[in-house]
Amino acid sequence: MKFRYQRIRELRLKHGHPLRLTSRLLGSRCKYPISPGALCLWEKGKAMPSVKALMAYSELYGVEPGYFFDPSAN
C-alpha cells in the first residue's frame, strides 16, 4: 500500500486549520503533542508519521486511518 501524504494537508486545509492550530489540537484533544515543523514534513512526504500519529490525526479529523493509504498501489 502506498502512503498518500497529500491527504494530511488536504484534511487540514479542508477544516481551515493552520499548522500551529493543528499541532495544538493534536496535543490537547488527542494527547499527541507534535510540532508544526513535524506536521509540515509529513505534508511534504519528507517524514512518515508513526501509527500512533496517524491514529491521532484520524481521530482529530474524523477519518479512518486507511484514508491515508492507496490499497491499489503496490
Buried (B, 14 or more C-beta within 10 A) or exposed (E): EEBBBEBBBBBBEEEEBEBEEBBBBBBEEBEBEBEEEBBBBBBEEEBEBEEEBBBBBBBBBEBEEEBBBEEEEE
